[in-house]
Amino acid sequence: MVTRIATATLPVFLLLHPTAQVRAAEAPRFASPAVSSVDDAATLLQKVQQALAKSAPKSIHITAAGSGYTYPDNTKQSYWIKYYTGRIDLAAHSGDETIVRSTDPVKDKGTTEDRKFGGTGPWSDQVSFWTMPFAFLSGAGSNQATVTMETVQGTPYQVVTFTPPMGQPVSGYITSKNVLDRIRTTYDDPARGKIEVEVFFDDWGDFSGLKYPRMIIRHDNHQLARVLIVKAVTSVAGA
């Protein structure tokens, strides 16, 4: 796992957080895939699922804070995410999130943004759903996933890939300890063209029996897009 300490572009509270590390945007990022002796998809997904929860949850609700980044005119601009809440219904393949963002967390009360997404609809919206850990496991388990072996910066991964109906391939990188380390996919943006999305999961913690990453880092086209520090996770158990 390749990391680097967060730079001054991150808000202060992220710098003070014990796991405030941002994945390096190294280049080249990935070695060429090499097929090796791997678990079949169903076996590997079951191992990962069992490492995270006794049974697959029906729904998950997370609260977090963090920071976001945009790049107008090739210049980086950042904002605070004062409050984030995300809800995902794995049974219905739907989700939504509320973000309160501001440029000054002391003087600015912030503006609230609400967004819905899910496992159907425009692919640009589906990306937010399938790059969530448990949504990925659910999708891979029901969509003829394949498994290959790939080495990233010296670390071997079993890579599970599936393609949702009317979507693009989604790949999850799983370590030798059955930890979901990252998810990769792409989508086409009318203004920016093809966007390569990579979501990293760090510092997995136990939330009342459910394991979930305390830090979620998203890169778009190898540039930092969002950092979330997860504060709380609640879930409803499945059948």
Backbone bond lengths (Angstrom), bond angles and torsions (degrees), N, CA, C in turn:
res aa  C-N    CA-C-N  psi(-1)  N-CA   C-N-CA  omega(-1)  CA-C   N-CA-C  phi
1 M - - - 1.462 - - 1.519 109.02 -
2 V 1.306 116.94 125.81 1.461 121.57 -177.47 1.511 109.06 -104.27
3 T 1.352 116.40 124.39 1.457 120.35 179.35 1.511 109.47 -135.65
4 R 1.292 115.45 164.14 1.461 120.18 169.88 1.518 107.78 -141.22
5 I 1.310 116.38 153.28 1.456 120.13 -179.32 1.517 109.22 -66.65
6 A 1.327 116.16 141.22 1.463 120.83 -179.14 1.517 110.57 -59.86
7 T 1.333 115.14 143.50 1.462 119.85 -178.92 1.517 110.47 -92.95
8 A 1.320 116.59 -179.41 1.459 121.54 -176.60 1.519 113.00 -68.33
9 T 1.329 117.65 -8.49 1.464 118.31 177.57 1.515 111.77 -73.06
10 L 1.336 116.95 -14.35 1.457 120.06 177.82 1.521 110.06 -85.86
11 P 1.334 117.38 146.33 1.455 120.18 176.30 1.523 111.83 -56.73
12 V 1.323 115.79 154.62 1.456 121.45 -174.12 1.521 112.10 -58.52
13 F 1.341 118.05 -39.65 1.458 118.26 -175.24 1.520 110.73 -65.68
14 L 1.333 118.14 -25.76 1.452 120.67 176.40 1.517 110.41 -73.21
15 L 1.321 116.78 -36.45 1.455 120.12 177.91 1.522 111.15 -64.39
16 L 1.321 117.30 -33.69 1.450 121.64 -178.30 1.518 112.38 -81.06
17 H 1.315 117.73 -18.37 1.449 120.90 -179.01 1.524 109.58 -68.32
18 P 1.348 119.32 134.89 1.467 121.31 -175.29 1.511 113.86 -62.00
19 T 1.311 118.49 -20.97 1.463 119.81 179.67 1.516 111.77 -113.06
20 A 1.340 116.73 24.53 1.471 120.28 -177.53 1.522 110.45 -77.14
21 Q 1.328 115.39 78.07 1.449 121.74 177.03 1.520 108.07 -124.90
22 V 1.292 117.11 140.93 1.449 122.46 179.24 1.511 108.87 -112.77
23 R 1.312 116.58 133.16 1.450 119.97 -178.78 1.522 110.77 -62.56
24 A 1.286 116.09 139.80 1.460 120.74 179.65 1.518 109.96 -70.62
25 A 1.321 115.82 142.78 1.457 121.72 175.94 1.524 108.00 -94.47
26 E 1.334 115.74 64.93 1.453 120.30 -175.02 1.531 110.09 -72.60
27 A 1.329 116.08 157.00 1.455 120.73 178.07 1.540 107.94 -140.36
28 P 1.345 118.53 130.62 1.461 123.81 -1.45 1.521 111.49 -71.50
29 R 1.297 116.64 149.92 1.459 121.08 -173.08 1.516 112.13 -80.60
30 F 1.328 117.58 -38.43 1.444 120.02 -172.10 1.526 111.60 -132.82
31 A 1.321 114.71 143.27 1.451 119.50 171.52 1.522 109.35 -78.06
32 S 1.315 116.53 164.00 1.453 119.46 177.86 1.520 110.03 -66.55
33 P 1.349 118.96 138.08 1.453 121.57 179.86 1.523 111.12 -59.78
34 A 1.307 115.46 140.91 1.459 120.75 176.33 1.515 108.68 -131.87
35 V 1.319 117.62 120.20 1.456 121.16 -179.46 1.514 108.90 -72.84
36 S 1.324 116.43 132.78 1.452 121.34 -178.98 1.520 108.01 -139.41
37 S 1.328 116.55 -166.97 1.453 120.30 176.84 1.519 108.74 -74.83
38 V 1.322 116.87 113.85 1.448 121.20 -175.89 1.513 110.17 -133.20
39 D 1.329 115.46 161.40 1.452 120.41 172.61 1.523 108.88 -68.15
40 D 1.327 116.62 153.50 1.455 116.91 169.54 1.516 108.12 -71.09
41 A 1.334 116.73 160.33 1.462 121.18 -171.79 1.521 112.10 -58.31
42 A 1.328 117.16 -45.46 1.465 120.02 -176.29 1.527 111.29 -61.89
43 T 1.334 116.94 -42.40 1.464 120.90 -179.96 1.518 111.13 -65.07
44 L 1.326 116.60 -45.04 1.456 120.64 -178.41 1.530 111.22 -65.97
45 L 1.314 117.60 -43.83 1.462 120.79 179.38 1.521 111.40 -62.94
46 Q 1.316 116.38 -36.35 1.468 119.61 177.88 1.523 111.08 -65.47
47 K 1.331 117.21 -39.05 1.461 120.73 178.02 1.531 110.79 -63.17
48 V 1.325 116.29 -43.72 1.465 120.00 179.99 1.522 110.48 -65.65
49 Q 1.335 116.64 -44.39 1.454 120.95 -180.00 1.523 111.08 -59.91
50 Q 1.313 117.40 -44.59 1.461 121.22 -179.06 1.519 112.05 -66.14
51 A 1.330 116.59 -28.64 1.462 119.69 177.73 1.520 111.96 -73.26
52 L 1.338 117.30 -20.47 1.458 121.29 -175.78 1.527 113.59 -98.96
53 A 1.323 117.34 -33.34 1.463 120.17 -176.39 1.523 109.02 -162.28
54 K 1.338 115.92 155.07 1.462 119.84 178.41 1.517 111.17 -63.75
55 S 1.322 116.03 -35.54 1.465 120.92 176.01 1.520 108.56 -144.53
56 A 1.316 116.31 156.44 1.458 120.10 -178.19 1.524 109.98 -64.41
57 P 1.329 118.62 129.23 1.463 120.78 179.75 1.523 111.54 -70.55
58 K 1.314 115.06 154.70 1.463 120.79 176.61 1.520 110.73 -85.05
59 S 1.323 115.94 -36.49 1.469 120.78 179.01 1.522 109.45 -151.02
60 I 1.331 115.75 156.61 1.462 122.52 -178.28 1.515 108.73 -137.68
61 H 1.324 116.46 141.16 1.464 123.12 177.80 1.519 107.56 -130.80
62 I 1.332 117.48 122.69 1.455 120.34 179.22 1.529 110.21 -120.98
63 T 1.320 115.35 149.30 1.460 121.61 170.96 1.526 107.41 -122.25
64 A 1.323 115.77 145.01 1.455 119.80 -173.53 1.520 110.29 -158.12
65 A 1.321 115.71 178.05 1.461 124.19 170.92 1.515 105.75 -144.82
66 G 1.324 117.07 170.99 1.453 117.13 -179.78 1.507 113.27 166.59
67 S 1.317 115.30 -140.63 1.455 120.84 -177.45 1.519 109.89 -153.07
68 G 1.343 115.48 154.55 1.450 121.61 178.43 1.514 110.42 -129.07
69 Y 1.332 116.43 161.35 1.454 121.04 -173.99 1.523 110.79 -140.41
70 T 1.314 116.15 136.42 1.447 122.71 174.82 1.522 108.91 -127.64
71 Y 1.335 116.29 164.14 1.458 119.56 -174.25 1.527 111.71 -135.69
72 P 1.338 117.40 60.14 1.462 118.83 176.65 1.526 111.20 -68.38
73 D 1.316 115.92 134.61 1.476 120.82 178.67 1.530 112.00 54.94
74 N 1.351 114.87 33.64 1.470 121.24 176.66 1.524 113.61 63.44
75 T 1.333 117.40 22.85 1.459 121.29 174.27 1.525 108.77 -117.10
76 K 1.328 116.38 138.06 1.463 119.87 -177.98 1.526 110.56 -79.62
77 Q 1.321 116.17 130.10 1.462 122.64 172.31 1.525 108.05 -125.04
78 S 1.308 116.03 137.75 1.463 120.30 -177.67 1.519 110.92 -120.49
79 Y 1.308 115.30 158.24 1.459 121.60 175.40 1.523 108.83 -145.04
80 W 1.316 114.90 157.38 1.457 121.44 177.29 1.523 110.02 -84.08
81 I 1.287 116.13 139.86 1.467 121.75 165.99 1.529 105.57 -101.65
82 K 1.330 115.78 95.14 1.464 120.49 -175.98 1.525 110.89 -67.33
83 Y 1.320 115.06 -34.00 1.466 119.58 -177.73 1.522 108.70 -151.97
84 Y 1.306 115.12 136.00 1.459 120.49 177.02 1.527 108.46 -136.49
85 T 1.316 116.10 135.02 1.450 120.20 170.35 1.516 108.25 -134.19
86 G 1.303 115.70 132.76 1.460 121.12 179.90 1.514 109.82 -128.15
87 R 1.304 115.62 135.66 1.465 121.31 179.50 1.521 108.49 -125.32
88 I 1.317 115.93 134.93 1.454 120.17 179.92 1.523 109.33 -134.87
89 D 1.321 116.04 128.86 1.453 123.47 177.22 1.520 106.87 -105.68
90 L 1.321 116.39 105.37 1.452 120.28 -175.96 1.518 112.29 -72.80
91 A 1.316 116.44 -28.11 1.466 119.39 179.03 1.521 111.09 -71.02
92 A 1.333 116.17 -39.94 1.467 120.77 -177.64 1.526 112.73 -92.73
93 H 1.344 116.88 -5.28 1.471 121.61 -176.50 1.527 110.87 54.61
94 S 1.318 115.40 49.35 1.458 120.43 179.64 1.527 109.60 -136.15
95 G 1.317 115.26 158.39 1.451 119.34 178.58 1.515 111.01 -158.82
96 D 1.321 115.69 165.27 1.456 120.97 174.45 1.514 108.65 -153.97
97 E 1.321 116.24 160.10 1.449 120.67 178.75 1.521 110.00 -145.29
98 T 1.331 115.05 148.90 1.448 122.73 175.13 1.520 107.97 -122.13
99 I 1.326 116.19 128.88 1.464 121.72 -179.31 1.529 109.10 -124.99
100 V 1.319 116.24 128.69 1.464 121.57 170.48 1.519 106.35 -105.85
101 R 1.338 116.71 111.62 1.455 121.49 -175.10 1.522 111.06 -116.65
102 S 1.331 115.84 149.52 1.458 120.18 179.53 1.520 109.40 -153.24
103 T 1.323 115.12 161.62 1.460 120.59 175.87 1.522 111.78 -95.08
104 D 1.325 116.69 -17.73 1.464 122.44 178.05 1.521 107.43 -139.95
105 P 1.328 118.76 106.00 1.465 121.40 -174.75 1.519 114.07 -67.18
106 V 1.348 118.11 -16.35 1.460 121.25 -179.53 1.530 110.82 -91.62
107 K 1.313 117.17 -49.08 1.464 121.41 -174.84 1.527 113.30 -90.05
108 D 1.319 116.62 -25.02 1.452 121.03 -173.52 1.525 110.31 -104.40
109 K 1.328 116.85 119.37 1.465 120.29 178.13 1.517 111.88 -67.46
110 G 1.302 116.66 -21.92 1.446 120.63 176.31 1.515 113.63 96.34
111 T 1.308 114.78 163.38 1.463 121.66 175.32 1.514 108.59 -113.50
112 T 1.322 115.41 146.10 1.460 121.02 -176.08 1.523 110.68 -102.59
113 E 1.319 115.47 131.59 1.451 121.81 177.18 1.520 109.15 -121.23
114 D 1.315 117.13 131.18 1.462 122.94 176.70 1.522 108.64 -115.30
115 R 1.322 116.12 137.85 1.454 119.74 -179.12 1.517 110.31 -145.13
116 K 1.320 116.13 139.74 1.460 122.55 175.61 1.518 109.15 -109.98
117 F 1.310 115.81 147.43 1.461 121.34 177.43 1.527 107.69 -154.37
118 G 1.309 116.72 175.45 1.454 118.93 -179.75 1.512 112.30 -179.41
119 G 1.312 115.46 -171.98 1.449 122.01 -176.91 1.510 113.59 -85.13
120 T 1.318 117.46 5.83 1.460 122.44 174.61 1.519 107.94 -133.52
121 G 1.315 117.16 173.54 1.460 120.30 179.98 1.505 111.43 93.09
122 P 1.356 118.00 -164.03 1.462 121.69 -179.04 1.528 111.28 -56.79
123 W 1.317 115.62 138.33 1.465 118.93 -176.48 1.524 111.90 -61.80
124 S 1.321 118.66 -32.63 1.462 120.74 179.00 1.523 111.36 -61.47
125 D 1.343 117.67 -28.59 1.461 121.25 175.18 1.528 110.98 -82.85
126 Q 1.323 117.50 -36.16 1.454 120.44 179.64 1.533 112.18 -61.92
127 V 1.327 116.29 -30.67 1.466 119.80 -178.42 1.523 111.31 -54.89
128 S 1.337 117.23 -41.49 1.469 120.73 -179.82 1.524 111.72 -63.77
129 F 1.323 117.05 -29.82 1.459 121.24 -179.93 1.525 111.02 -77.69
130 W 1.338 116.95 -52.52 1.457 120.42 -172.64 1.516 113.45 -73.39
131 T 1.329 118.83 -13.02 1.463 120.52 176.76 1.521 112.21 -93.79
132 M 1.334 117.22 10.38 1.459 121.00 168.91 1.528 108.36 -88.68
133 P 1.340 118.23 141.55 1.474 120.51 -170.95 1.522 115.32 -52.62
134 F 1.322 117.61 -54.03 1.460 119.55 -175.23 1.522 112.18 -74.58
135 A 1.322 117.37 -28.35 1.458 120.03 174.61 1.527 109.72 -66.61
136 F 1.331 116.64 -40.87 1.451 119.74 177.35 1.522 110.82 -59.81
137 L 1.325 117.05 -47.03 1.465 120.26 -179.28 1.523 111.07 -61.47
138 S 1.331 116.27 -40.22 1.455 120.39 178.42 1.526 111.10 -64.36
139 G 1.324 116.76 -45.92 1.454 120.50 -179.28 1.513 112.58 -65.65
140 A 1.330 116.31 -41.75 1.462 119.99 179.70 1.522 111.17 -65.88
141 G 1.335 116.18 -32.19 1.450 119.96 -178.76 1.512 114.47 -74.38
142 S 1.324 116.97 -15.48 1.466 119.83 -175.93 1.528 113.31 -121.73
143 N 1.331 117.87 11.26 1.464 120.58 -175.81 1.527 112.90 -137.13
144 Q 1.307 118.49 51.71 1.461 123.34 172.11 1.530 112.44 42.39
145 A 1.307 115.68 60.18 1.464 120.82 -179.79 1.526 111.50 -71.29
146 T 1.324 115.44 151.35 1.460 122.21 174.20 1.519 108.97 -115.97
147 V 1.329 116.42 161.52 1.460 121.31 179.68 1.520 109.73 -130.14
148 T 1.322 116.62 131.17 1.456 122.66 172.97 1.521 108.43 -129.87
149 M 1.311 115.72 171.12 1.461 121.14 177.33 1.517 108.23 -108.28
150 E 1.339 117.30 135.09 1.454 120.76 179.34 1.524 109.34 -143.57
151 T 1.319 116.30 142.09 1.459 121.40 178.90 1.520 109.27 -109.15
152 V 1.329 116.66 125.50 1.458 123.06 -179.21 1.522 108.40 -117.96
153 Q 1.328 116.24 114.98 1.466 121.07 179.67 1.528 111.52 48.51
154 G 1.326 116.12 43.23 1.453 121.61 176.07 1.515 115.10 86.72
155 T 1.323 118.65 -6.63 1.464 122.14 -179.94 1.525 110.04 -101.89
156 P 1.341 117.99 123.67 1.465 119.98 179.62 1.528 111.19 -80.73
157 Y 1.315 115.75 140.04 1.459 122.16 177.11 1.522 109.91 -131.39
158 Q 1.316 115.51 147.37 1.448 120.52 162.62 1.529 105.63 -91.60
159 V 1.319 116.54 126.43 1.455 121.86 -173.50 1.527 109.21 -109.17
160 V 1.318 115.21 115.20 1.464 121.79 178.23 1.521 108.09 -96.10
161 T 1.327 116.39 126.13 1.458 121.21 -178.41 1.520 110.66 -127.17
162 F 1.318 116.27 134.17 1.454 121.31 173.82 1.520 108.46 -140.31
163 T 1.319 116.07 161.95 1.459 121.73 178.93 1.525 109.07 -124.51
164 P 1.348 117.77 111.71 1.464 120.11 176.80 1.531 110.36 -62.98
165 P 1.324 117.55 154.99 1.463 119.75 175.47 1.532 110.62 -55.00
166 M 1.324 116.68 131.02 1.469 122.96 178.88 1.528 111.95 63.02
167 G 1.343 117.20 24.29 1.459 119.95 -178.28 1.515 112.40 -124.23
168 Q 1.330 115.44 -166.91 1.449 123.91 179.06 1.529 109.15 -110.97
169 P 1.343 118.38 158.98 1.462 120.20 178.05 1.526 111.93 -57.26
170 V 1.324 116.04 139.92 1.462 123.69 177.64 1.529 106.69 -124.32
171 S 1.328 117.18 127.04 1.466 121.47 -175.45 1.519 110.82 -120.75
172 G 1.331 116.11 131.83 1.450 122.43 175.91 1.520 110.40 -112.09
173 Y 1.335 116.57 131.97 1.459 122.98 -176.79 1.527 109.00 -99.42
174 I 1.332 115.91 118.75 1.460 121.54 -172.48 1.518 109.81 -116.69
175 T 1.336 116.39 129.20 1.457 121.62 -176.58 1.526 111.38 -78.62
176 S 1.331 114.92 174.28 1.467 120.73 178.62 1.521 112.00 -65.48
177 K 1.355 116.30 -15.90 1.465 120.73 177.76 1.520 111.81 -97.78
178 N 1.337 116.13 15.89 1.474 122.34 178.39 1.520 112.43 62.91
179 V 1.333 116.40 36.50 1.459 122.40 176.21 1.526 108.93 -103.98
180 L 1.329 116.59 130.66 1.459 121.36 175.14 1.524 107.81 -77.08
181 D 1.310 116.71 109.24 1.466 122.02 -172.12 1.523 112.58 -90.23
182 R 1.349 117.52 -36.04 1.462 120.98 -176.72 1.514 109.75 -164.04
183 I 1.331 115.46 161.22 1.458 122.78 175.88 1.523 107.89 -131.01
184 R 1.329 115.97 138.88 1.458 120.73 179.65 1.526 110.37 -127.62
185 T 1.327 116.41 143.07 1.456 122.40 171.98 1.529 107.99 -161.63
186 T 1.316 117.22 -175.47 1.459 122.07 178.87 1.519 109.66 -139.77
187 Y 1.331 115.31 159.86 1.466 120.72 169.20 1.524 108.64 -151.90
188 D 1.329 115.49 162.25 1.458 121.12 -179.06 1.516 110.03 -101.54
189 D 1.330 115.98 123.94 1.451 122.09 177.45 1.530 108.49 -102.50
190 P 1.342 118.21 129.68 1.470 120.10 -177.91 1.523 113.61 -56.02
191 A 1.337 116.43 -33.19 1.465 119.78 -176.81 1.521 113.13 -91.97
192 R 1.328 117.00 -34.20 1.462 120.08 -172.01 1.522 114.34 -109.61
193 G 1.315 117.38 -5.90 1.452 119.72 -179.02 1.521 111.75 83.00
194 K 1.324 117.01 -152.10 1.457 122.04 -177.32 1.526 110.64 -69.42
195 I 1.323 116.18 129.56 1.463 122.80 179.16 1.524 108.71 -112.87
196 E 1.315 117.00 121.99 1.459 121.35 173.70 1.522 108.25 -90.78
197 V 1.309 115.88 119.29 1.465 121.88 -177.25 1.520 109.28 -105.32
198 E 1.315 115.42 133.18 1.456 121.29 176.41 1.529 108.08 -137.70
199 V 1.336 115.97 122.20 1.462 121.64 -177.77 1.524 108.20 -117.26
200 F 1.339 115.92 122.99 1.456 122.58 -178.68 1.532 110.01 -101.93
201 F 1.337 115.85 148.19 1.463 121.51 178.60 1.525 108.70 -123.76
202 D 1.337 116.16 120.10 1.454 121.63 -178.01 1.526 111.11 -124.76
203 D 1.341 113.85 155.96 1.468 121.72 171.18 1.533 111.43 56.29
204 W 1.324 115.85 59.65 1.468 119.87 178.14 1.527 109.85 -63.60
205 G 1.326 116.51 130.50 1.452 121.51 -179.04 1.508 111.37 -126.29
206 D 1.318 115.27 166.54 1.461 121.45 -179.76 1.521 109.81 -96.07
207 F 1.318 116.19 122.41 1.456 122.43 177.45 1.536 108.38 -117.92
208 S 1.332 115.00 88.46 1.469 121.43 179.61 1.526 111.74 54.06
209 G 1.327 115.77 46.09 1.455 120.87 175.69 1.513 114.70 94.02
210 L 1.315 117.35 -9.06 1.464 121.86 177.98 1.525 109.08 -109.32
211 K 1.311 118.48 125.53 1.453 120.87 177.96 1.523 109.58 -88.59
212 Y 1.353 114.61 135.54 1.458 120.89 -177.62 1.526 107.84 -151.21
213 P 1.334 118.10 146.03 1.471 119.21 -179.37 1.521 111.94 -68.34
214 R 1.328 115.92 136.28 1.468 120.70 176.48 1.528 111.33 -81.83
215 M 1.308 116.63 -18.12 1.458 120.28 177.30 1.521 109.59 -131.80
216 I 1.334 115.87 128.44 1.461 122.54 178.99 1.521 107.73 -124.37
217 I 1.318 116.49 123.14 1.460 122.32 -174.45 1.520 108.79 -122.43
218 R 1.312 116.21 126.29 1.464 120.20 178.96 1.524 110.69 -114.03
219 H 1.328 115.48 134.99 1.455 123.31 172.14 1.520 108.53 -115.13
220 D 1.326 117.06 136.66 1.453 123.21 170.45 1.523 107.66 -115.76
221 N 1.336 115.71 121.29 1.465 120.35 -176.61 1.522 112.03 51.76
222 H 1.353 115.76 43.49 1.465 123.93 175.27 1.522 113.18 68.50
223 Q 1.337 117.27 14.06 1.463 120.70 176.26 1.533 109.05 -115.87
224 L 1.332 114.99 141.14 1.456 120.07 -179.44 1.522 110.81 -59.82
225 A 1.331 116.70 125.94 1.466 121.45 -178.50 1.520 112.72 -112.37
226 R 1.340 116.82 -39.84 1.463 118.04 -179.08 1.524 110.22 -159.05
227 V 1.330 115.57 143.24 1.457 122.70 173.97 1.520 107.69 -126.33
228 L 1.311 116.97 125.21 1.464 121.82 177.05 1.530 109.50 -118.65
229 I 1.326 115.65 129.88 1.455 122.87 171.11 1.526 106.99 -101.06
230 V 1.311 116.83 109.70 1.464 121.83 -174.44 1.526 109.56 -78.47
231 K 1.323 115.92 126.59 1.467 121.68 -177.95 1.514 112.81 -98.93
232 A 1.330 116.60 -37.00 1.462 119.77 -176.88 1.521 109.33 -150.79
233 V 1.335 115.16 147.57 1.454 121.95 177.31 1.519 108.34 -138.01
234 T 1.315 116.58 128.87 1.455 121.78 172.89 1.510 108.00 -124.47
235 S 1.319 116.58 152.81 1.455 120.13 -177.35 1.527 110.56 -145.54
236 V 1.313 114.74 158.37 1.450 122.56 172.00 1.518 106.96 -112.73
237 A 1.324 116.63 124.91 1.453 120.81 -175.08 1.526 110.40 -69.35
238 G 1.335 114.52 147.33 1.451 120.14 176.47 1.517 110.45 -80.65
239 A 1.331 114.50 -178.08 1.466 119.16 -177.99 1.515 110.04 -69.37
